[in-house]
């Protein structure tokens, strides 16, 4: 499955730079998740978490000018069209922010089909959480829990509280260990 996912990034990426940027981010999210699994002794399907991390942002390649928030649904559709299992496609559509509810979509008038896009399984929750600690900005950076908390505060008390709950449950990853492997700055 992992090699199929890498091949999918290769197929969908518009150029080498996008391929490198997005796949490296996905690998870093896996490194964060793997570290949390071991540090907290989490009982999850580790191979599913790994596949979920590697695939979660594949839809970024398909944006072609669409609003960024659509990358999740675009990625999920691309996976389903190619016969990937639905449980894997869900990682694409269900990792944005700390989850999007039908209400969030209506209130912020987001360009997404009505519905809830929440991480539901233990594996989906872990991928969503791990994703918050690295950003595909130029240049890419690691993000501390404090920095992410201050960003998400803009989206209201609900999302901020959902993130705080996850920090309390998972703890914070050791970014020092990760920056030794991936030399990106920490914001
Ligand atoms: Fe991501």
Backbone and ligand atoms as CSV (ligand in chain L), in Angstrom:
chain,resi,resn,atom,element,x,y,z
A,1,UNK,N,N,0.831,-1.214,0.000
A,1,UNK,CA,C,0.000,0.000,0.000
A,1,UNK,C,C,0.866,1.265,0.000
A,2,UNK,N,N,1.974,1.222,0.764
A,2,UNK,CA,C,2.822,2.421,0.846
A,2,UNK,C,C,3.393,2.776,-0.533
A,3,UNK,N,N,3.817,1.758,-1.283
A,3,UNK,CA,C,4.393,2.071,-2.598
A,3,UNK,C,C,3.303,2.550,-3.557
A,4,UNK,N,N,2.083,2.040,-3.402
A,4,UNK,CA,C,0.969,2.541,-4.230
A,4,UNK,C,C,0.687,4.011,-3.920
A,5,UNK,N,N,0.824,4.371,-2.647
A,5,UNK,CA,C,0.554,5.763,-2.261
A,5,UNK,C,C,1.641,6.688,-2.819
A,6,UNK,N,N,2.892,6.239,-2.727
A,6,UNK,CA,C,3.977,7.059,-3.305
A,6,UNK,C,C,3.769,7.234,-4.807
A,7,UNK,N,N,3.372,6.159,-5.467
A,7,UNK,CA,C,3.132,6.226,-6.922
A,7,UNK,C,C,1.976,7.185,-7.228
A,8,UNK,N,N,0.994,7.228,-6.335
A,8,UNK,CA,C,-0.139,8.143,-6.543
A,8,UNK,C,C,0.321,9.604,-6.442
A,9,UNK,N,N,1.194,9.897,-5.471
A,9,UNK,CA,C,1.757,11.261,-5.388
A,9,UNK,C,C,2.467,11.592,-6.700
A,10,UNK,N,N,3.241,10.630,-7.197
A,10,UNK,CA,C,3.995,10.855,-8.435
A,10,UNK,C,C,3.028,11.121,-9.592
A,11,UNK,N,N,1.958,10.330,-9.641
A,11,UNK,CA,C,0.987,10.488,-10.736
A,11,UNK,C,C,0.282,11.846,-10.681
A,12,UNK,N,N,-0.081,12.280,-9.483
A,12,UNK,CA,C,-0.932,13.471,-9.373
A,12,UNK,C,C,-0.147,14.777,-9.262
A,13,UNK,N,N,1.099,14.715,-8.787
A,13,UNK,CA,C,1.852,15.962,-8.575
A,13,UNK,C,C,2.080,16.674,-9.907
A,14,UNK,N,N,1.836,17.997,-9.931
A,14,UNK,CA,C,2.018,18.730,-11.186
A,14,UNK,C,C,3.486,18.867,-11.574
A,15,UNK,N,N,4.399,18.791,-10.604
A,15,UNK,CA,C,5.833,18.888,-10.919
A,15,UNK,C,C,6.635,18.263,-9.773
A,16,UNK,N,N,7.957,18.175,-9.974
A,16,UNK,CA,C,8.823,17.525,-8.978
A,16,UNK,C,C,8.810,18.263,-7.643
A,17,UNK,N,N,8.745,19.580,-7.727
A,17,UNK,CA,C,8.776,20.383,-6.510
A,17,UNK,C,C,7.553,20.088,-5.629
A,18,UNK,N,N,6.382,20.024,-6.254
A,18,UNK,CA,C,5.155,19.723,-5.503
A,18,UNK,C,C,5.227,18.304,-4.940
A,19,UNK,N,N,5.726,17.386,-5.746
A,19,UNK,CA,C,5.871,15.992,-5.296
A,19,UNK,C,C,6.719,15.942,-4.033
A,20,UNK,N,N,7.895,16.589,-4.070
A,20,UNK,CA,C,8.821,16.585,-2.927
A,20,UNK,C,C,8.201,17.256,-1.708
A,21,UNK,N,N,7.629,18.424,-1.921
A,21,UNK,CA,C,7.094,19.214,-0.810
A,21,UNK,C,C,5.981,18.455,-0.083
A,22,UNK,N,N,5.037,17.931,-0.860
A,22,UNK,CA,C,3.859,17.308,-0.244
A,22,UNK,C,C,4.220,15.944,0.348
A,23,UNK,N,N,5.009,15.159,-0.397
A,23,UNK,CA,C,5.352,13.832,0.125
A,23,UNK,C,C,6.245,13.947,1.367
A,24,UNK,N,N,7.184,14.898,1.368
A,24,UNK,CA,C,8.026,15.084,2.567
A,24,UNK,C,C,7.164,15.491,3.761
A,25,UNK,N,N,6.226,16.399,3.538
A,25,UNK,CA,C,5.309,16.776,4.623
A,25,UNK,C,C,4.571,15.536,5.138
A,26,UNK,N,N,4.078,14.713,4.231
A,26,UNK,CA,C,3.341,13.505,4.637
A,26,UNK,C,C,4.248,12.570,5.445
A,27,UNK,N,N,5.500,12.462,5.046
A,27,UNK,CA,C,6.438,11.606,5.779
A,27,UNK,C,C,6.732,12.182,7.166
A,28,UNK,N,N,6.804,13.496,7.256
A,28,UNK,CA,C,7.033,14.128,8.561
A,28,UNK,C,C,5.821,13.922,9.466
A,29,UNK,N,N,4.637,14.012,8.903
A,29,UNK,CA,C,3.428,13.772,9.706
A,29,UNK,C,C,3.453,12.331,10.235
A,30,UNK,N,N,3.904,11.417,9.414
A,30,UNK,CA,C,4.054,10.023,9.874
A,30,UNK,C,C,5.105,9.942,10.981
A,31,UNK,N,N,6.217,10.671,10.844
A,31,UNK,CA,C,7.251,10.645,11.887
A,31,UNK,C,C,6.685,11.170,13.215
A,32,UNK,N,N,5.860,12.213,13.139
A,32,UNK,CA,C,5.224,12.754,14.352
A,32,UNK,C,C,4.287,11.700,14.948
A,33,UNK,N,N,3.463,11.117,14.086
A,33,UNK,CA,C,2.473,10.142,14.570
A,33,UNK,C,C,3.162,8.924,15.184
A,34,UNK,N,N,4.198,8.450,14.510
A,34,UNK,CA,C,4.911,7.264,14.997
A,34,UNK,C,C,5.519,7.543,16.374
A,35,UNK,N,N,6.082,8.741,16.510
A,35,UNK,CA,C,6.674,9.114,17.794
A,35,UNK,C,C,5.598,9.118,18.896
A,36,UNK,N,N,4.422,9.676,18.579
A,36,UNK,CA,C,3.352,9.740,19.579
A,36,UNK,C,C,2.850,8.331,19.930
A,37,UNK,N,N,2.773,7.459,18.929
A,37,UNK,CA,C,2.327,6.082,19.185
A,37,UNK,C,C,3.229,5.443,20.231
A,38,UNK,N,N,4.547,5.614,20.041
A,38,UNK,CA,C,5.482,4.977,20.967
A,38,UNK,C,C,5.525,5.680,22.309
A,39,UNK,N,N,5.534,7.023,22.285
A,39,UNK,CA,C,5.636,7.769,23.540
A,39,UNK,C,C,4.417,7.532,24.434
A,40,UNK,N,N,3.227,7.409,23.808
A,40,UNK,CA,C,1.987,7.289,24.610
A,40,UNK,C,C,1.475,5.857,24.676
A,41,UNK,N,N,2.117,4.943,23.967
A,41,UNK,CA,C,1.601,3.571,23.943
A,41,UNK,C,C,0.189,3.516,23.375
A,42,UNK,N,N,-0.049,4.252,22.292
A,42,UNK,CA,C,-1.407,4.315,21.727
A,42,UNK,C,C,-1.763,2.985,21.066
A,43,UNK,N,N,-2.997,2.577,21.263
A,43,UNK,CA,C,-3.464,1.343,20.629
A,43,UNK,C,C,-4.172,1.691,19.338
A,44,UNK,N,N,-3.399,1.696,18.274
A,44,UNK,CA,C,-3.949,2.006,16.956
A,44,UNK,C,C,-3.376,1.002,15.959
A,45,UNK,N,N,-4.023,0.951,14.795
A,45,UNK,CA,C,-3.494,0.153,13.685
A,45,UNK,C,C,-2.372,0.979,13.046
A,46,UNK,N,N,-1.132,0.640,13.410
A,46,UNK,CA,C,0.010,1.485,13.041
A,46,UNK,C,C,0.198,1.563,11.525
A,47,UNK,N,N,-0.031,0.455,10.837
A,47,UNK,CA,C,0.125,0.483,9.369
A,47,UNK,C,C,-0.937,1.359,8.715
A,48,UNK,N,N,-2.133,1.364,9.287
A,48,UNK,CA,C,-3.188,2.239,8.757
A,48,UNK,C,C,-2.844,3.702,9.025
A,49,UNK,N,N,-2.298,3.981,10.211
A,49,UNK,CA,C,-1.869,5.357,10.520
A,49,UNK,C,C,-0.795,5.795,9.524
A,50,UNK,N,N,0.153,4.903,9.263
A,50,UNK,CA,C,1.228,5.253,8.324
A,50,UNK,C,C,0.659,5.560,6.936
A,51,UNK,N,N,-0.218,4.685,6.456
A,51,UNK,CA,C,-0.829,4.902,5.137
A,51,UNK,C,C,-1.649,6.192,5.141
A,52,UNK,N,N,-2.365,6.425,6.225
A,52,UNK,CA,C,-3.193,7.633,6.332
A,52,UNK,C,C,-2.347,8.896,6.299
A,53,UNK,N,N,-1.221,8.880,7.002
A,53,UNK,CA,C,-0.313,10.038,6.993
A,53,UNK,C,C,0.203,10.282,5.577
A,54,UNK,N,N,0.638,9.215,4.931
A,54,UNK,CA,C,1.274,9.378,3.616
A,54,UNK,C,C,0.287,9.846,2.554
A,55,UNK,N,N,-0.977,9.540,2.751
A,55,UNK,CA,C,-1.957,9.876,1.713
A,55,UNK,C,C,-2.741,11.158,2.031
A,56,UNK,N,N,-2.696,11.651,3.270
A,56,UNK,CA,C,-3.712,12.621,3.694
A,56,UNK,C,C,-3.762,13.882,2.822
A,57,UNK,N,N,-2.624,14.343,2.322
A,57,UNK,CA,C,-2.602,15.601,1.557
A,57,UNK,C,C,-2.446,15.384,0.055
A,58,UNK,N,N,-2.686,14.174,-0.420
A,58,UNK,CA,C,-2.447,13.911,-1.844
A,58,UNK,C,C,-3.311,14.820,-2.731
A,59,UNK,N,N,-4.450,15.247,-2.192
A,59,UNK,CA,C,-5.346,16.117,-2.965
A,59,UNK,C,C,-4.798,17.510,-3.200
A,60,UNK,N,N,-3.755,17.890,-2.470
A,60,UNK,CA,C,-3.133,19.205,-2.693
A,60,UNK,C,C,-2.648,19.308,-4.147
A,61,UNK,N,N,-2.226,18.178,-4.701
A,61,UNK,CA,C,-1.748,18.174,-6.091
A,61,UNK,C,C,-2.848,18.524,-7.087
A,62,UNK,N,N,-4.100,18.364,-6.653
A,62,UNK,CA,C,-5.220,18.500,-7.589
A,62,UNK,C,C,-5.910,19.856,-7.497
A,63,UNK,N,N,-5.370,20.767,-6.683
A,63,UNK,CA,C,-6.087,22.016,-6.429
A,63,UNK,C,C,-6.246,22.858,-7.697
A,64,UNK,N,N,-5.186,22.992,-8.469
A,64,UNK,CA,C,-5.252,23.760,-9.723
A,64,UNK,C,C,-6.021,25.067,-9.543
A,65,UNK,N,N,-5.694,25.794,-8.479
A,65,UNK,CA,C,-6.332,27.090,-8.267
A,65,UNK,C,C,-7.574,27.067,-7.402
A,66,UNK,N,N,-8.097,25.880,-7.074
A,66,UNK,CA,C,-9.265,25.821,-6.172
A,66,UNK,C,C,-8.841,26.254,-4.772
A,67,UNK,N,N,-9.793,26.682,-3.938
A,67,UNK,CA,C,-9.451,27.025,-2.551
A,67,UNK,C,C,-8.797,25.833,-1.850
A,68,UNK,N,N,-7.772,26.129,-1.049
A,68,UNK,CA,C,-6.980,25.073,-0.408
A,68,UNK,C,C,-7.855,24.085,0.369
A,69,UNK,N,N,-8.905,24.625,0.965
A,69,UNK,CA,C,-9.728,23.775,1.837
A,69,UNK,C,C,-10.351,22.596,1.075
A,70,UNK,N,N,-10.365,22.681,-0.254
A,70,UNK,CA,C,-10.957,21.592,-1.043
A,70,UNK,C,C,-10.002,20.409,-1.251
A,71,UNK,N,N,-8.747,20.532,-0.756
A,71,UNK,CA,C,-7.805,19.447,-1.047
A,71,UNK,C,C,-8.239,18.105,-0.459
A,72,UNK,N,N,-8.955,18.165,0.653
A,72,UNK,CA,C,-9.375,16.916,1.292
A,72,UNK,C,C,-10.372,16.142,0.439
A,73,UNK,N,N,-11.416,16.824,0.007
A,73,UNK,CA,C,-12.435,16.128,-0.789
A,73,UNK,C,C,-11.882,15.726,-2.165
A,74,UNK,N,N,-10.981,16.540,-2.719
A,74,UNK,CA,C,-10.375,16.186,-4.013
A,74,UNK,C,C,-9.514,14.928,-3.874
A,75,UNK,N,N,-8.750,14.855,-2.793
A,75,UNK,CA,C,-7.904,13.686,-2.570
A,75,UNK,C,C,-8.744,12.435,-2.360
A,76,UNK,N,N,-9.788,12.558,-1.554
A,76,UNK,CA,C,-10.650,11.404,-1.279
A,76,UNK,C,C,-11.264,10.889,-2.579
A,77,UNK,N,N,-11.728,11.803,-3.430
A,77,UNK,CA,C,-12.342,11.386,-4.696
A,77,UNK,C,C,-11.325,10.667,-5.590
A,78,UNK,N,N,-10.093,11.214,-5.638
A,78,UNK,CA,C,-9.058,10.598,-6.482
A,78,UNK,C,C,-8.761,9.169,-6.011
A,79,UNK,N,N,-8.733,8.971,-4.693
A,79,UNK,CA,C,-8.458,7.630,-4.168
A,79,UNK,C,C,-9.583,6.652,-4.522
A,80,UNK,N,N,-10.814,7.103,-4.300
A,80,UNK,CA,C,-11.952,6.215,-4.557
A,80,UNK,C,C,-12.035,5.865,-6.039
A,81,UNK,N,N,-11.770,6.841,-6.893
A,81,UNK,CA,C,-11.797,6.598,-8.347
A,81,UNK,C,C,-10.769,5.547,-8.761
A,82,UNK,N,N,-9.681,5.451,-7.998
A,82,UNK,CA,C,-8.621,4.498,-8.348
A,82,UNK,C,C,-8.719,3.189,-7.577
A,83,UNK,N,N,-9.808,3.022,-6.848
A,83,UNK,CA,C,-10.031,1.739,-6.180
A,83,UNK,C,C,-9.341,1.579,-4.837
A,84,UNK,N,N,-8.821,2.683,-4.275
A,84,UNK,CA,C,-8.268,2.594,-2.912
A,84,UNK,C,C,-9.433,2.412,-1.940
A,85,UNK,N,N,-9.185,1.767,-0.788
A,85,UNK,CA,C,-10.280,1.549,0.162
A,85,UNK,C,C,-10.824,2.855,0.757
A,86,UNK,N,N,-12.116,2.840,1.053
A,86,UNK,CA,C,-12.781,4.024,1.599
A,86,UNK,C,C,-12.148,4.443,2.931
A,87,UNK,N,N,-11.700,3.486,3.721
A,87,UNK,CA,C,-11.112,3.851,5.027
A,87,UNK,C,C,-9.837,4.684,4.832
A,88,UNK,N,N,-9.175,4.521,3.697
A,88,UNK,CA,C,-7.986,5.321,3.408
A,88,UNK,C,C,-8.391,6.701,2.863
A,89,UNK,N,N,-9.387,6.708,2.006
A,89,UNK,CA,C,-9.866,7.973,1.427
A,89,UNK,C,C,-10.339,8.922,2.526
A,90,UNK,N,N,-10.877,8.361,3.600
A,90,UNK,CA,C,-11.366,9.203,4.695
A,90,UNK,C,C,-10.253,10.067,5.313
A,91,UNK,N,N,-9.015,9.611,5.295
A,91,UNK,CA,C,-7.934,10.420,5.873
A,91,UNK,C,C,-7.767,11.729,5.099
A,92,UNK,N,N,-8.066,11.693,3.815
A,92,UNK,CA,C,-7.963,12.922,3.015
A,92,UNK,C,C,-9.051,13.919,3.438
A,93,UNK,N,N,-10.281,13.444,3.473
A,93,UNK,CA,C,-11.405,14.359,3.691
A,93,UNK,C,C,-11.606,14.721,5.163
A,94,UNK,N,N,-10.955,13.987,6.071
A,94,UNK,CA,C,-11.257,14.161,7.497
A,94,UNK,C,C,-10.034,14.520,8.331
A,95,UNK,N,N,-9.172,15.398,7.825
A,95,UNK,CA,C,-8.008,15.794,8.640
A,95,UNK,C,C,-7.853,17.309,8.743
A,96,UNK,N,N,-8.711,18.059,8.073
A,96,UNK,CA,C,-8.507,19.511,7.989
A,96,UNK,C,C,-8.734,20.184,9.345
A,97,UNK,N,N,-7.790,21.035,9.726
A,97,UNK,CA,C,-7.891,21.742,11.012
A,97,UNK,C,C,-8.049,20.730,12.127
A,98,UNK,N,N,-9.050,20.969,12.976
A,98,UNK,CA,C,-9.359,19.968,14.008
A,98,UNK,C,C,-10.720,19.347,13.699
A,99,UNK,N,N,-11.030,19.289,12.403
A,99,UNK,CA,C,-12.307,18.728,11.968
A,99,UNK,C,C,-13.273,19.845,11.634
A,100,UNK,N,N,-14.050,19.622,10.593
A,100,UNK,CA,C,-15.035,20.618,10.181
A,100,UNK,C,C,-16.419,20.016,10.367
A,101,UNK,N,N,-17.285,20.773,11.021
A,101,UNK,CA,C,-18.659,20.310,11.166
A,101,UNK,C,C,-19.515,20.978,10.086
A,102,UNK,N,N,-20.703,20.422,9.907
A,102,UNK,CA,C,-21.678,21.011,8.976
A,102,UNK,C,C,-21.886,22.500,9.312
A,103,UNK,N,N,-21.951,22.768,10.626
A,103,UNK,CA,C,-22.131,24.158,11.091
A,103,UNK,C,C,-20.956,25.047,10.700
A,104,UNK,N,N,-19.711,24.528,10.899
A,104,UNK,CA,C,-18.519,25.307,10.523
A,104,UNK,C,C,-18.615,25.683,9.043
A,105,UNK,N,N,-19.040,24.722,8.226
A,105,UNK,CA,C,-19.085,24.934,6.777
A,105,UNK,C,C,-20.124,25.985,6.418
A,106,UNK,N,N,-21.280,25.902,7.076
A,106,UNK,CA,C,-22.334,26.898,6.807
A,106,UNK,C,C,-21.923,28.274,7.308
A,107,UNK,N,N,-21.429,28.306,8.543
A,107,UNK,CA,C,-21.113,29.585,9.175
A,107,UNK,C,C,-20.006,30.312,8.423
A,108,UNK,N,N,-18.978,29.567,7.989
A,108,UNK,CA,C,-17.847,30.208,7.294
A,108,UNK,C,C,-18.025,30.176,5.782
A,109,UNK,N,N,-19.182,29.640,5.345
A,109,UNK,CA,C,-19.482,29.593,3.909
A,109,UNK,C,C,-18.346,28.921,3.128
A,110,UNK,N,N,-17.909,27.779,3.608
A,110,UNK,CA,C,-16.764,27.092,2.993
A,110,UNK,C,C,-17.208,26.352,1.721
A,111,UNK,N,N,-16.325,26.309,0.724
A,111,UNK,CA,C,-16.685,25.674,-0.556
A,111,UNK,C,C,-16.573,24.148,-0.503
A,112,UNK,N,N,-17.384,23.551,0.360
A,112,UNK,CA,C,-17.377,22.089,0.534
A,112,UNK,C,C,-18.812,21.592,0.539
A,113,UNK,N,N,-19.045,20.368,0.054
A,113,UNK,CA,C,-20.384,19.796,0.163
A,113,UNK,C,C,-20.797,19.739,1.639
A,114,UNK,N,N,-22.091,20.022,1.918
A,114,UNK,CA,C,-22.574,20.024,3.303
A,114,UNK,C,C,-22.273,18.679,3.949
A,115,UNK,N,N,-21.855,18.719,5.210
A,115,UNK,CA,C,-21.587,17.466,5.914
A,115,UNK,C,C,-20.576,17.694,7.006
A,116,UNK,N,N,-20.366,16.656,7.790
A,116,UNK,CA,C,-19.356,16.708,8.850
A,116,UNK,C,C,-18.083,16.043,8.349
A,117,UNK,N,N,-16.965,16.712,8.550
A,117,UNK,CA,C,-15.658,16.167,8.156
A,117,UNK,C,C,-14.807,16.065,9.418
A,118,UNK,N,N,-15.177,15.140,10.260
A,118,UNK,CA,C,-14.494,14.996,11.546
A,118,UNK,C,C,-13.682,13.714,11.551
A,119,UNK,N,N,-12.584,13.730,12.292
A,119,UNK,CA,C,-11.808,12.509,12.490
A,119,UNK,C,C,-12.584,11.640,13.467
A,120,UNK,N,N,-12.949,10.447,13.066
A,120,UNK,CA,C,-13.799,9.609,13.910
A,120,UNK,C,C,-13.058,8.444,14.548
A,121,UNK,N,N,-12.219,7.771,13.798
A,121,UNK,CA,C,-11.512,6.619,14.369
A,121,UNK,C,C,-10.255,7.102,15.104
A,122,UNK,N,N,-9.688,6.219,15.916
A,122,UNK,CA,C,-8.452,6.553,16.637
A,122,UNK,C,C,-7.342,6.890,15.643
A,123,UNK,N,N,-7.320,6.166,14.516
A,123,UNK,CA,C,-6.285,6.396,13.510
A,123,UNK,C,C,-6.495,7.767,12.848
A,124,UNK,N,N,-7.740,8.090,12.513
A,124,UNK,CA,C,-8.025,9.392,11.889
A,124,UNK,C,C,-7.697,10.551,12.838
A,125,UNK,N,N,-8.012,10.363,14.101
A,125,UNK,CA,C,-7.719,11.433,15.075
A,125,UNK,C,C,-6.215,11.656,15.194
A,126,UNK,N,N,-5.456,10.574,15.210
A,126,UNK,CA,C,-4.002,10.702,15.355
A,126,UNK,C,C,-3.388,11.391,14.131
A,127,UNK,N,N,-3.825,11.025,12.935
A,127,UNK,CA,C,-3.292,11.653,11.718
A,127,UNK,C,C,-3.645,13.150,11.720
A,128,UNK,N,N,-4.868,13.463,12.064
A,128,UNK,CA,C,-5.282,14.868,12.111
A,128,UNK,C,C,-4.403,15.647,13.090
A,129,UNK,N,N,-4.176,15.066,14.255
A,129,UNK,CA,C,-3.382,15.764,15.282
A,129,UNK,C,C,-1.933,15.925,14.837
A,130,UNK,N,N,-1.326,14.846,14.357
A,130,UNK,CA,C,0.090,14.895,13.956
A,130,UNK,C,C,0.313,15.927,12.855
A,131,UNK,N,N,-0.669,16.076,11.984
A,131,UNK,CA,C,-0.587,17.012,10.852
A,131,UNK,C,C,-0.425,18.466,11.318
A,132,UNK,N,N,-0.869,18.764,12.520
A,132,UNK,CA,C,-0.843,20.158,12.991
A,132,UNK,C,C,0.570,20.641,13.339
A,133,UNK,N,N,1.545,19.724,13.396
A,133,UNK,CA,C,2.885,20.078,13.873
A,133,UNK,C,C,3.891,20.333,12.750
A,134,UNK,N,N,3.387,20.331,11.512
A,134,UNK,CA,C,4.282,20.658,10.387
A,134,UNK,C,C,3.468,21.356,9.314
A,135,UNK,N,N,4.094,22.332,8.662
A,135,UNK,CA,C,3.402,23.103,7.635
A,135,UNK,C,C,4.202,23.118,6.338
A,136,UNK,N,N,3.480,22.954,5.219
A,136,UNK,CA,C,4.112,22.966,3.896
A,136,UNK,C,C,4.312,24.392,3.401
A,137,UNK,N,N,4.623,25.309,4.304
A,137,UNK,CA,C,4.838,26.688,3.880
A,137,UNK,C,C,6.174,26.765,3.138
A,138,UNK,N,N,6.495,27.934,2.602
A,138,UNK,CA,C,7.798,28.127,1.949
A,138,UNK,C,C,8.636,29.032,2.834
A,139,UNK,N,N,9.707,28.562,3.457
A,139,UNK,CA,C,10.092,27.149,3.535
A,139,UNK,C,C,9.197,26.399,4.519
A,140,UNK,N,N,9.184,25.052,4.420
A,140,UNK,CA,C,8.377,24.262,5.356
A,140,UNK,C,C,8.893,24.425,6.789
A,141,UNK,N,N,7.990,24.375,7.740
A,141,UNK,CA,C,8.373,24.574,9.152
A,141,UNK,C,C,7.627,23.593,10.057
A,142,UNK,N,N,8.253,23.315,11.187
A,142,UNK,CA,C,7.536,22.645,12.269
A,142,UNK,C,C,6.760,23.706,13.047
A,143,UNK,N,N,5.666,23.269,13.654
A,143,UNK,CA,C,4.780,24.190,14.363
A,143,UNK,C,C,4.584,23.639,15.777
A,144,UNK,N,N,4.805,24.471,16.788
A,144,UNK,CA,C,4.582,23.978,18.155
A,144,UNK,C,C,3.083,23.993,18.468
A,145,UNK,N,N,2.717,23.318,19.534
A,145,UNK,CA,C,1.310,23.311,19.959
A,145,UNK,C,C,0.860,24.730,20.292
A,146,UNK,N,N,1.748,25.512,20.915
A,146,UNK,CA,C,1.369,26.883,21.293
A,146,UNK,C,C,1.085,27.730,20.057
A,147,UNK,N,N,1.933,27.586,19.030
A,147,UNK,CA,C,1.723,28.351,17.799
A,147,UNK,C,C,0.428,27.935,17.122
A,148,UNK,N,N,0.205,26.617,17.047
A,148,UNK,CA,C,-1.031,26.164,16.392
A,148,UNK,C,C,-2.255,26.642,17.178
A,149,UNK,N,N,-2.164,26.590,18.505
A,149,UNK,CA,C,-3.293,27.023,19.345
A,149,UNK,C,C,-3.606,28.490,19.086
A,150,UNK,N,N,-2.563,29.310,18.914
A,150,UNK,CA,C,-2.833,30.734,18.688
A,150,UNK,C,C,-3.458,30.946,17.308
A,151,UNK,N,N,-3.091,30.110,16.333
A,151,UNK,CA,C,-3.695,30.246,15.000
A,151,UNK,C,C,-5.149,29.818,15.001
A,152,UNK,N,N,-5.412,28.718,15.656
A,152,UNK,CA,C,-6.770,28.173,15.576
A,152,UNK,C,C,-7.745,28.992,16.411
A,153,UNK,N,N,-7.201,29.782,17.336
A,153,UNK,CA,C,-8.050,30.663,18.141
A,153,UNK,C,C,-8.930,31.562,17.280
A,154,UNK,N,N,-8.437,31.895,16.086
A,154,UNK,CA,C,-9.198,32.767,15.169
A,154,UNK,C,C,-10.506,32.138,14.719
A,155,UNK,N,N,-10.575,30.803,14.753
A,155,UNK,CA,C,-11.764,30.124,14.243
A,155,UNK,C,C,-12.795,29.869,15.342
A,156,UNK,N,N,-12.573,30.501,16.510
A,156,UNK,CA,C,-13.584,30.426,17.559
A,156,UNK,C,C,-13.222,29.452,18.666
A,157,UNK,N,N,-14.094,29.467,19.666
A,157,UNK,CA,C,-13.824,28.710,20.884
A,157,UNK,C,C,-13.921,27.202,20.657
A,158,UNK,N,N,-14.821,26.790,19.764
A,158,UNK,CA,C,-15.024,25.347,19.531
A,158,UNK,C,C,-13.755,24.671,19.036
A,159,UNK,N,N,-13.199,25.129,17.906
A,159,UNK,CA,C,-11.967,24.519,17.408
A,159,UNK,C,C,-10.815,24.618,18.404
A,160,UNK,N,N,-10.672,25.752,19.089
A,160,UNK,CA,C,-9.585,25.910,20.066
A,160,UNK,C,C,-9.717,24.867,21.171
A,161,UNK,N,N,-10.944,24.639,21.610
A,161,UNK,CA,C,-11.162,23.655,22.679
A,161,UNK,C,C,-10.884,22.240,22.169
A,162,UNK,N,N,-11.253,21.958,20.900
A,162,UNK,CA,C,-10.992,20.622,20.342
A,162,UNK,C,C,-9.487,20.368,20.280
A,163,UNK,N,N,-8.721,21.411,19.913
A,163,UNK,CA,C,-7.265,21.231,19.850
A,163,UNK,C,C,-6.695,21.034,21.258
A,164,UNK,N,N,-7.144,21.841,22.212
A,164,UNK,CA,C,-6.634,21.728,23.586
A,164,UNK,C,C,-6.897,20.328,24.151
A,165,UNK,N,N,-8.059,19.778,23.816
A,165,UNK,CA,C,-8.386,18.414,24.271
A,165,UNK,C,C,-7.395,17.400,23.694
A,166,UNK,N,N,-7.051,17.593,22.414
A,166,UNK,CA,C,-6.111,16.658,21.780
A,166,UNK,C,C,-4.716,16.789,22.390
A,167,UNK,N,N,-4.305,18.019,22.686
A,167,UNK,CA,C,-2.983,18.212,23.312
A,167,UNK,C,C,-2.963,17.497,24.666
A,168,UNK,N,N,-4.054,17.629,25.414
A,168,UNK,CA,C,-4.117,16.982,26.732
A,168,UNK,C,C,-4.058,15.463,26.579
A,169,UNK,N,N,-4.694,14.940,25.545
A,169,UNK,CA,C,-4.751,13.483,25.356
A,169,UNK,C,C,-3.424,12.919,24.836
A,170,UNK,N,N,-2.877,13.549,23.782
A,170,UNK,CA,C,-1.688,12.989,23.114
A,170,UNK,C,C,-0.371,13.508,23.680
A,171,UNK,N,N,-0.404,14.675,24.313
A,171,UNK,CA,C,0.845,15.347,24.648
A,171,UNK,C,C,1.432,15.966,23.398
A,172,UNK,N,N,2.572,16.619,23.573
A,172,UNK,CA,C,3.216,17.275,22.436
A,172,UNK,C,C,4.349,16.409,21.913
A,173,UNK,N,N,4.529,16.377,20.594
A,173,UNK,CA,C,5.672,15.614,20.061
A,173,UNK,C,C,6.990,16.291,20.428
A,174,UNK,N,N,8.061,15.494,20.423
A,174,UNK,CA,C,9.402,16.018,20.668
A,174,UNK,C,C,9.957,16.526,19.331
A,175,UNK,N,N,9.819,17.834,19.103
A,175,UNK,CA,C,10.219,18.384,17.805
A,175,UNK,C,C,11.738,18.404,17.645
A,176,UNK,N,N,12.471,18.367,18.746
A,176,UNK,CA,C,13.939,18.345,18.654
A,176,UNK,C,C,14.405,17.096,17.918
A,177,UNK,N,N,13.799,15.982,18.277
A,177,UNK,CA,C,14.162,14.720,17.625
A,177,UNK,C,C,13.825,14.795,16.127
A,178,UNK,N,N,12.700,15.434,15.815
A,178,UNK,CA,C,12.252,15.489,14.414
A,178,UNK,C,C,13.083,16.463,13.583
A,179,UNK,N,N,13.484,17.582,14.190
A,179,UNK,CA,C,14.280,18.546,13.418
A,179,UNK,C,C,15.692,18.001,13.145
A,180,UNK,N,N,16.126,17.034,13.947
A,180,UNK,CA,C,17.423,16.402,13.670
A,180,UNK,C,C,17.328,15.598,12.371
A,181,UNK,N,N,16.141,15.033,12.114
A,181,UNK,CA,C,15.953,14.239,10.878
A,181,UNK,C,C,15.553,15.119,9.701
A,182,UNK,N,N,14.745,16.118,9.978
A,182,UNK,CA,C,14.259,17.023,8.926
A,182,UNK,C,C,14.598,18.446,9.364
A,183,UNK,N,N,15.630,19.049,8.771
A,183,UNK,CA,C,16.126,20.331,9.279
A,183,UNK,C,C,15.252,21.520,8.887
A,184,UNK,N,N,14.023,21.525,9.387
A,184,UNK,CA,C,13.128,22.660,9.158
A,184,UNK,C,C,13.044,23.471,10.450
A,185,UNK,N,N,12.863,24.782,10.309
A,185,UNK,CA,C,12.744,25.651,11.482
A,185,UNK,C,C,11.489,25.306,12.269
A,186,UNK,N,N,11.486,25.721,13.533
A,186,UNK,CA,C,10.313,25.516,14.401
A,186,UNK,C,C,9.675,26.871,14.641
A,187,UNK,N,N,8.371,26.971,14.348
A,187,UNK,CA,C,7.656,28.228,14.594
A,187,UNK,C,C,6.852,28.134,15.873
L,1,LIG,FE,FE,-1.056,17.893,6.045
